[in-house]
Amino acid sequence: MTRRTSPGTCDVVVDGDPTGRTEIPGVWVAGNAADLSAMVSVAGGAGVLAGAAINADLVREDVEAAVRARSAAPARTG
């Protein structure tokens, strides 16, 4: 995870992609943790975007698990 110090402060900012995903699987960042200059509305919007991306990631994991389970199940006859 890339951490950088905000110039002129002792605050740390964590880098993520536009949806908030970091390089560590399952770790997301939003709001002022990603952009110290973000005002409340921008930080809140980043949280909504990250939440939607997290939900999509969880749905993808569920679908992949269901496909694996279906592939491993014996064929139905009938």
Buried (B, 14 or more C-beta within 10 A) or exposed (E): EEEEEEEEEEEEBBEBEEBBBBEEEEEBBBBBBBBBEBEEEEBEBBBEBBBEBBEEBEEEEEEEEEEEEEEEEEEEEE
